[in-house]
């Protein structure tokens, strides 16, 4: 080796221990490790070649005798005994193979013995670490000399710590496993790089006769690598060897790559994930309902419009929770803002116990599982919803479940779920609803006609949307008969169905009695209450309290929109009324062409505008299309 001109021999040996007598034998340790690595590979190669030759020769010799031996064994074992013998023999081989493959048994801990490719395993990472660290320990004991060497490579097996923790069931969640893998990989690479810097800086460059060596402890080496990979570089420590400087240049490129990939993953795992990953905080006195399954903005808006209607009781203290795997899009966020006080969204799965605990499914009033009505495979969608029911019942058997299914034969699978309660839990089958509508045409005469003609459909929807309300009669109705009061209410757009008033029984006790469509002798008195059928409670209050008996009809609007839809209804009036039979109970549908039955966009738009336009009492010149048609009051 050449000696640097600026270095003296005394300075070149300052990093050696006095017992070394100025002699360095690090090459002995290094070449011994390389010799073991290459020699082992050669031995493995020769062994595999000889094994392959012996195997081929054995197959050639035993090809003829193998079948004869097997037939003899089957002759000794008759019938089922022969089959049992083959099955037991194969099972023993499988068990032995599983014991070898498993890393949790004594036989499976010998990784080299179970490796499929011995040569590839010999040059694997952990094998190289063992060769360069274990062989140096034995050689140091033999030579009575030690060398720092490649001891820092023992930090690389730290990357297998997450696998060990999974074997011991210490970490099971995916988030914890990812954190453990990233942390172990980062720490292992950092300690390995620091160990290499510690080696070359304390030893010096061999081509400069080790004159540029410096004393650098392990802690400062780790500190130096951290500030180097983070590109901070305070300058309090620096490499003096050329090998160390070259390694730092390469580690800068690798450090930037590691930090560019590791830090964002750490920030995603430890950072906040937004409001959709929080936990539901239940307020005392409030209830909540969970919605899961196939949730779309269209189906959710229609459901909330009916479920959170103001006419429903006890809706003020009810929260609706949505749990789904997807993060809500812009359209879903618009619905969340519209029902901000009632609706909450959570990202998760109903199959995960941790997500069920987040939404407090054990304290929920009910859980609604919505089916995908537009899916191509109805059986798979029903199976997924049934699995959600099983997950909920395993978590809490007392929770009420309302399930939507697409096929009726899957209801049998739901009934066999442990914890399913026929009294509280319900199944809504879409196929049964469709078949029920078809069957209604056979039971209810004229049902198909109602679904085809717009006037009949309009009357049906309007009647189905009405509700029964109980209101106290105003003083303007006192002294009037039930018939007069019913006529006034009918002209105001509501229907008076019954009267509740005080009445004495046979014992002389006063009690409240309800008379449904009483006779003319029923007179409205103070304290009487009316059962009214109308669209909403606001209409009932406004109609009853604003009524004037002397002038019951409100001022009619002089202008009325003359639309084709109204003219079409008037022209069809005589035809519709003439289609009734003599009893007036049956309606005969005239034959019509398929082109006339197809609805276009313009007719739908006209019908929608007419339906949502506020109406007053109709003019005298326009007859009512149906005797039970009610007029809205503005």
SEPA-36132 format. One line per 8 residues: their letters; for each residue y, z, x of C-alpha. Coordinates in pm, whole numbers, always signed. Layout:
A	Y,Z,X | ... .
END
This chain:
XXXXXXXX	+0,+0,+0 | +354,-68,+113 | +605,+214,+144 | +953,+176,+1 | +1212,+169,+278 | +1420,+439,+113 | +1127,+679,+76 | +973,+890,+347 .
XXXXXXXX	+601,+985,+355 | +690,+1350,+285 | +883,+1248,-28 | +598,+1027,-150 | +353,+1319,-149 | +574,+1574,-323 | +398,+1524,-656 | +60,+1619,-512 .
XXXXXXXX	-100,+1961,-517 | -128,+2122,-169 | -507,+2132,-208 | -518,+1752,-233 | -429,+1718,+139 | -216,+1414,+67 | -507,+1212,-68 | -498,+1040,-407 .
XXXXXXXX	-826,+943,-573 | -700,+839,-919 | -857,+498,-861 | -1198,+666,-856 | -1143,+809,-1205 | -1003,+483,-1336 | -1269,+248,-1200 | -1546,+487,-1304 .
XXXXXXXX	-1430,+466,-1666 | -1403,+86,-1648 | -1746,+68,-1485 | -1902,+272,-1765 | -1731,+53,-2025 | -1845,-277,-1876 | -2187,-150,-1769 | -2265,-18,-2113 .
XXXXXXXX	-2172,-351,-2266 | -2407,-535,-2029 | -2694,-295,-2106 | -2640,-339,-2481 | -2636,-717,-2443 | -2963,-721,-2246 | -3125,-484,-2499 | -3027,-702,-2794 .
XXXXXXXX	-3160,-1017,-2625 | -3495,-853,-2547 | -3519,-707,-2897 | -3459,-1045,-3053 | -3732,-1205,-2839 | -3983,-931,-2918 | -3904,-955,-3289 | -3967,-1329,-3296 .
XXXXXXXX	-4299,-1294,-3110 | -4412,-1019,-3345 | -4329,-1228,-3651 | -4535,-1519,-3517 | -4840,-1296,-3458 | -4823,-1095,-3778 | -4743,-1386,-4011 | -5109,-1448,-4085 .
XXXXXXXX	-5230,-1087,-4102 | -4943,-948,-4308 | -5050,-1097,-4640 | -5411,-989,-4591 | -5310,-629,-4523 | -5090,-618,-4831 | -5366,-755,-5054 | -5609,-493,-4926 .
XXXXXXXX	-5364,-215,-5007 | -5318,-349,-5361 | -5694,-369,-5411 | -5728,-4,-5319 | -5452,+88,-5560 | -5536,-59,-5903 | -5290,-149,-6182 | -4991,+82,-6207 .
XXXXXXXX	-5082,+263,-5885 | -5001,-47,-5682 | -4661,-86,-5847 | -4588,+286,-5796 | -4685,+257,-5432 | -4437,-29,-5376 | -4159,+154,-5565 | -4211,+477,-5369 .
XXXXXXXX	-4217,+287,-5041 | -3888,+110,-5123 | -3728,+434,-5243 | -3814,+610,-4919 | -3650,+330,-4720 | -3335,+353,-4935 | -3312,+730,-4892 | -3355,+701,-4516 .
XXXXXXXX	-3088,+430,-4504 | -2844,+643,-4706 | -2896,+939,-4473 | -2817,+720,-4173 | -2509,+559,-4325 | -2358,+885,-4452 | -2128,+1056,-4203 | -2199,+1397,-4356 .
XXXXXXXX	-2559,+1429,-4233 | -2690,+1506,-3885 | -2852,+1166,-3854 | -2539,+987,-3973 | -2312,+1154,-3716 | -2454,+928,-3445 | -2222,+639,-3517 | -2358,+428,-3234 .
XXXXXXXX	-2713,+444,-3370 | -2614,+324,-3717 | -2363,+58,-3608 | -2461,-292,-3718 | -2300,-457,-3414 | -2357,-239,-3109 | -2137,-447,-2879 | -1846,-445,-3121 .
XXXXXXXX	-1879,-68,-3168 | -1884,-16,-2791 | -1534,-168,-2763 | -1397,+8,-3073 | -1099,+241,-3045 | -1284,+572,-3066 | -1554,+457,-2823 | -1294,+358,-2562 .
XXXXXXXX	-1120,+695,-2607 | -1449,+880,-2548 | -1534,+673,-2240 | -1193,+724,-2072 | -1169,+1096,-2151 | -1523,+1236,-2135 | -1630,+1053,-1819 | -1318,+1175,-1633 .
XXXXXXXX	-1406,+1535,-1721 | -1755,+1508,-1571 | -1619,+1332,-1261 | -1354,+1601,-1209 | -1624,+1869,-1215 | -1830,+1673,-960 | -1541,+1596,-719 | -1368,+1931,-768 .
XXXXXXXX	-1047,+1733,-827 | -851,+1679,-1148 | -627,+1401,-1268 | -396,+1381,-1564 | -539,+1041,-1638 | -587,+919,-1992 | -616,+1259,-2157 | -335,+1157,-2390 .
XXXXXXXX	-578,+915,-2561 | -736,+1217,-2733 | -440,+1211,-2973 | -559,+882,-3126 | -846,+1042,-3326 | -579,+1227,-3521 | -562,+914,-3738 | -902,+1009,-3885 .
XXXXXXXX	-772,+1340,-4022 | -707,+1195,-4373 | -1073,+1086,-4393 | -1187,+1436,-4299 | -958,+1593,-4558 | -1100,+1358,-4823 | -1456,+1456,-4723 | -1361,+1821,-4769 .
XXXXXXXX	-1186,+1749,-5103 | -861,+1892,-4972 | -658,+1587,-5080 | -755,+1381,-5383 | -435,+1233,-5526 | -331,+884,-5401 | +18,+1003,-5316 | -112,+1283,-5091 .
XXXXXXXX	-359,+1047,-4923 | -81,+799,-4842 | +138,+1075,-4699 | -147,+1204,-4482 | -229,+857,-4352 | +131,+773,-4262 | +195,+1111,-4100 | -128,+1109,-3896 .
XXXXXXXX	-70,+754,-3773 | +289,+825,-3673 | +202,+1149,-3492 | -95,+993,-3310 | +108,+698,-3181 | +399,+923,-3081 | +178,+1163,-2882 | -8,+875,-2716 .
XXXXXXXX	+313,+704,-2604 | +456,+1035,-2483 | +139,+1102,-2286 | +161,+768,-2108 | +526,+830,-2014 | +430,+1179,-1895 | +155,+1028,-1674 | +356,+753,-1504 .
XXXXXXXX	+669,+964,-1452 | +482,+1252,-1289 | +268,+1016,-1078 | +517,+749,-977 | +467,+380,-905 | +169,+310,-683 | +336,+0,-536 | +631,+217,-421 .
XXXXXXXX	+407,+479,-262 | +488,+718,-554 | +834,+792,-416 | +1009,+758,-754 | +805,+1026,-932 | +983,+1302,-1128 | +876,+1623,-1292 | +867,+1574,-1669 .
XXXXXXXX	+691,+1820,-1898 | +508,+1722,-2216 | +778,+1848,-2455 | +1053,+1646,-2288 | +826,+1342,-2286 | +781,+1370,-2665 | +1156,+1424,-2709 | +1231,+1120,-2493 .
XXXXXXXX	+997,+896,-2695 | +1145,+1010,-3027 | +1502,+928,-2925 | +1379,+603,-2774 | +1190,+478,-3081 | +1478,+577,-3306 | +1714,+380,-3075 | +1941,+684,-3035 .
XXXXXXXX	+1915,+728,-2656 | +2124,+1033,-2566 | +2079,+966,-2193 | +1980,+1318,-2088 | +1634,+1190,-1991 | +1545,+852,-1848 | +1250,+685,-1676 | +1267,+635,-1300 .
XXXXXXXX	+943,+445,-1252 | +918,+73,-1307 | +598,+115,-1509 | +772,+369,-1733 | +1074,+145,-1785 | +851,-151,-1872 | +660,+63,-2120 | +986,+180,-2281 .
XXXXXXXX	+1092,-182,-2331 | +766,-255,-2512 | +778,+71,-2707 | +1126,-18,-2838 | +983,-327,-3005 | +686,-136,-3143 | +902,+162,-3243 | +1137,-54,-3444 .
XXXXXXXX	+839,-209,-3620 | +684,+130,-3696 | +1009,+281,-3821 | +1090,-27,-4028 | +757,+5,-4214 | +698,+382,-4214 | +1040,+521,-4310 | +1072,+318,-4636 .
XXXXXXXX	+723,+427,-4739 | +810,+791,-4670 | +1132,+758,-4869 | +941,+609,-5163 | +683,+887,-5155 | +926,+1179,-5113 | +1231,+1035,-5288 | +1321,+1071,-5652 .
XXXXXXXX	+1161,+817,-5882 | +1412,+817,-6165 | +1414,+979,-6506 | +1089,+816,-6618 | +877,+1026,-6381 | +1009,+1366,-6488 | +837,+1628,-6697 | +899,+1679,-7067 .
XXXXXXXX	+1073,+2009,-7135 | +980,+2124,-7482 | +1247,+2316,-7670 | +1136,+2601,-7891 | +1142,+2501,-8255 | +1111,+2126,-8191 | +803,+1908,-8224 | +709,+1593,-8039 .
XXXXXXXX	+486,+1292,-8102 | +328,+1081,-7825 | +301,+702,-7848 | +75,+509,-7609 | -127,+188,-7597 | +26,-158,-7620 | +399,-89,-7654 | +649,-374,-7683 .
XXXXXXXX	+1018,-361,-7773 | +957,-550,-8098 | +676,-325,-8224 | +854,-11,-8106 | +1179,-100,-8283 | +997,-166,-8611 | +804,+159,-8580 | +1108,+373,-8501 .
XXXXXXXX	+1311,+215,-8780 | +1058,+339,-9034 | +941,+656,-8858 | +1288,+801,-8791 | +1430,+705,-9131 | +1693,+943,-9265 | +1508,+977,-9593 | +1215,+1148,-9421 .
XXXXXXXX	+1213,+1524,-9411 | +1206,+1733,-9091 | +1292,+1435,-8871 | +1586,+1611,-8709 | +1361,+1840,-8504 | +1112,+1576,-8391 | +1102,+1399,-8053 | +915,+1076,-7982 .
XXXXXXXX	+760,+1040,-7635 | +639,+706,-7498 | +394,+699,-7207 | +309,+367,-7043 | +222,+236,-6698 | +513,-9,-6687 | +872,+74,-6603 | +1089,-14,-6906 .
XXXXXXXX	+1271,-346,-6892 | +1623,-420,-7016 | +1518,-470,-7378 | +1323,-145,-7379 | +1615,+39,-7219 | +1838,-85,-7500 | +1604,+78,-7753 | +1601,+399,-7548 .
XXXXXXXX	+1981,+410,-7554 | +1987,+340,-7928 | +1756,+636,-7999 | +1874,+848,-7708 | +1857,+1181,-7895 | +1508,+1121,-8033 | +1322,+899,-7785 | +1202,+963,-7428 .
XXXXXXXX	+1008,+733,-7196 | +758,+841,-6929 | +579,+623,-6675 | +216,+726,-6650 | -132,+684,-6792 | -293,+861,-7082 | -614,+862,-6874 | -458,+1086,-6608 .
XXXXXXXX	-465,+1461,-6663 | -149,+1515,-6459 | +43,+1272,-6682 | -92,+1444,-6993 | +37,+1772,-6857 | +377,+1614,-6790 | +418,+1514,-7156 | +254,+1839,-7278 .
XXXXXXXX	-11,+1663,-7481 | -179,+1995,-7565 | +130,+2097,-7768 | +199,+1760,-7931 | +199,+1728,-8308 | +16,+1394,-8299 | -62,+1102,-8071 | -32,+741,-8189 .
XXXXXXXX	-234,+474,-8009 | -102,+125,-8085 | -326,-182,-8057 | -234,-525,-7926 | -243,-750,-8230 | -195,-1067,-8021 | -467,-1011,-7763 | -737,-1274,-7714 .
XXXXXXXX	-1024,-1027,-7666 | -1013,-777,-7953 | -1323,-588,-7837 | -1176,-507,-7495 | -852,-382,-7651 | -1044,-160,-7893 | -1257,-29,-7605 | -945,+61,-7407 .
XXXXXXXX	-798,+246,-7706 | -1125,+431,-7764 | -1121,+542,-7399 | -770,+678,-7456 | -902,+878,-7750 | -1180,+1020,-7534 | -930,+1119,-7265 | -709,+1296,-7519 .
XXXXXXXX	-997,+1477,-7684 | -1129,+1592,-7346 | -784,+1730,-7268 | -726,+1892,-7608 | -965,+1860,-7903 | -712,+1997,-8153 | -457,+1720,-8109 | -421,+1486,-8406 .
XXXXXXXX	-480,+1119,-8322 | -376,+815,-8525 | -562,+515,-8381 | -515,+144,-8442 | -820,-79,-8410 | -852,-454,-8448 | -1217,-477,-8555 | -1367,-262,-8828 .
XXXXXXXX	-1712,-220,-8668 | -1556,-24,-8380 | -1482,+262,-8620 | -1841,+375,-8578 | -1781,+434,-8207 | -1476,+648,-8284 | -1664,+871,-8527 | -1913,+970,-8255 .
XXXXXXXX	-1647,+1097,-8012 | -1676,+1476,-7953 | -1385,+1656,-8114 | -1302,+1380,-8362 | -1193,+1538,-8690 | -1232,+1325,-9000 | -984,+1535,-9197 | -692,+1524,-8952 .
XXXXXXXX	-755,+1219,-8732 | -709,+873,-8879 | -813,+518,-8790 | -605,+220,-8902 | -803,-104,-8881 | -597,-423,-8882 | -892,-635,-8994 | -953,-411,-9294 .
XXXXXXXX	-589,-439,-9397 | -606,-819,-9389 | -930,-828,-9583 | -786,-577,-9828 | -490,-801,-9900 | -728,-1087,-9968 | -936,-868,-10195 | -630,-758,-10391 .
XXXXXXXX	-610,-1107,-10539 | -946,-1045,-10705 | -858,-699,-10835 | -488,-743,-10923 | -414,-1059,-11117 | -107,-1244,-10994 | -103,-1085,-10648 | -126,-1427,-10479 .
XXXXXXXX	+159,-1555,-10697 | +379,-1271,-10589 | +323,-1350,-10223 | +405,-1721,-10273 | +721,-1727,-10486 | +1044,-1592,-10334 | +1179,-1423,-10654 | +855,-1233,-10708 .
XXXXXXXX	+834,-1135,-10344 | +1193,-1018,-10349 | +1128,-800,-10653 | +813,-659,-10495 | +984,-567,-10168 | +1278,-413,-10348 | +1054,-209,-10574 | +834,-96,-10287 .
XXXXXXXX	+1142,+23,-10099 | +1256,+253,-10379 | +1188,+626,-10379 | +1193,+911,-10629 | +1487,+1155,-10607 | +1571,+1472,-10799 | +1942,+1511,-10883 | +2136,+1744,-11111 .
XXXXXXXX	+2294,+1576,-11412 | +2679,+1570,-11413 | +2881,+1715,-11704 | +2958,+1366,-11836 | +2596,+1340,-11955 | +2591,+1670,-12145 | +2512,+1622,-12513 | +2372,+1271,-12470 .
XXXXXXXX	+2018,+1174,-12555 | +1766,+1059,-12297 | +1783,+698,-12424 | +2161,+684,-12387 | +2144,+840,-12040 | +1869,+600,-11933 | +2076,+302,-12051 | +2381,+420,-11858 .
XXXXXXXX	+2173,+476,-11540 | +2008,+138,-11577 | +2345,-34,-11599 | +2455,+156,-11287 | +2158,+24,-11085 | +1911,+316,-11101 | +1623,+410,-11330 | +1602,+745,-11507 .
XXXXXXXX	+1235,+840,-11521 | +1218,+1202,-11638 | +1429,+1509,-11718 | +1372,+1864,-11599 | +1538,+2131,-11816 | +1488,+2484,-11933 | +1240,+2541,-12216 | +1095,+2852,-12378 .
XXXXXXXX	+720,+2892,-12396 | +516,+3054,-12670 | +582,+3400,-12527 | +957,+3354,-12527 | +987,+3317,-12148 | +1229,+3061,-12011 | +1086,+2818,-11758 | +1163,+2474,-11619 .
XXXXXXXX	+967,+2189,-11778 | +953,+1820,-11691 | +960,+1562,-11971 | +854,+1213,-11862 | +1021,+952,-12087 | +1084,+1202,-12370 | +1168,+1118,-12732 | +1513,+1076,-12881 .
XXXXXXXX	+1535,+1447,-12963 | +1569,+1528,-12593 | +1936,+1617,-12532 | +2087,+1661,-12186 | +2215,+2018,-12143 | +2373,+2217,-11860 | +2137,+2273,-11567 | +1922,+1970,-11641 .
XXXXXXXX	+1798,+1769,-11348 | +1702,+1402,-11347 | +1419,+1222,-11168 | +1581,+899,-11049 | +1419,+595,-10887 | +1653,+412,-10647 | +1681,+284,-10293 | +1826,+591,-10116 .
XXXXXXXX	+1956,+940,-10178 | +2314,+819,-10124 | +2276,+574,-10414 | +2141,+850,-10637 | +2430,+1086,-10560 | +2694,+817,-10593 | +2553,+680,-10918 | +2511,+1014,-11094 .
XXXXXXXX	+2832,+1187,-10987 | +3060,+883,-11019 | +2932,+776,-11362 | +3178,+756,-11655 | +3012,+765,-11996 | +3305,+600,-12173 | +3313,+309,-11923 | +2968,+303,-11760 .
XXXXXXXX	+2993,-45,-11619 | +3206,-104,-11314 | +3449,-388,-11285 | +3261,-703,-11216 | +3349,-929,-10932 | +3504,-1250,-11055 | +3372,-1453,-10770 | +3009,-1509,-10714 .
XXXXXXXX	+2851,-1713,-10444 | +2688,-2023,-10576 | +2407,-2085,-10335 | +2113,-2324,-10368 | +1880,-2025,-10374 | +2045,-1879,-10686 | +2056,-2218,-10856 | +1693,-2271,-10772 .
XXXXXXXX	+1598,-1936,-10927 | +1790,-2021,-11250 | +1625,-2360,-11280 | +1283,-2210,-11227 | +1345,-1936,-11486 | +1218,-2131,-11789 | +915,-2253,-11601 | +830,-1903,-11477 .
XXXXXXXX	+866,-1746,-11823 | +667,-2023,-11991 | +378,-1970,-11753 | +297,-1632,-11913 | +23,-1623,-12174 | +68,-1495,-12529 | +14,-1130,-12428 | +266,-1147,-12148 .
XXXXXXXX	+22,-981,-11904 | -115,-1281,-11718 | +73,-1542,-11521 | -66,-1886,-11443 | +40,-2039,-11112 | +114,-2411,-11145 | -29,-2645,-10886 | +205,-2730,-10602 .
XXXXXXXX	+204,-2957,-10300 | +153,-2816,-9951 | +488,-2958,-9836 | +664,-2758,-10108 | +493,-2437,-10000 | +600,-2467,-9635 | +915,-2262,-9568 | +1181,-2390,-9333 .
XXXXXXXX	+1434,-2193,-9130 | +1729,-2272,-9359 | +1565,-2130,-9672 | +1466,-1817,-9484 | +1822,-1772,-9359 | +1965,-1816,-9711 | +1721,-1564,-9851 | +1807,-1315,-9578 .
XXXXXXXX	+2184,-1350,-9644 | +2141,-1311,-10020 | +1914,-1011,-9982 | +2158,-819,-9762 | +2471,-910,-9961 | +2607,-624,-10176 | +2579,-712,-10544 | +2742,-586,-10864 .
XXXXXXXX	+2620,-615,-11219 | +2550,-977,-11301 | +2772,-1182,-11525 | +2689,-1222,-11890 | +2630,-1591,-11844 | +2356,-1530,-11582 | +2037,-1397,-11727 | +1816,-1149,-11546 .
XXXXXXXX	+1508,-1307,-11397 | +1297,-1000,-11471 | +1353,-717,-11720 | +1294,-454,-11447 | +1533,-598,-11191 | +1782,-335,-11069 | +2138,-412,-10962 | +2290,-256,-10654 .
XX	+2627,-93,-10699 | +2906,-126,-10440 .
END
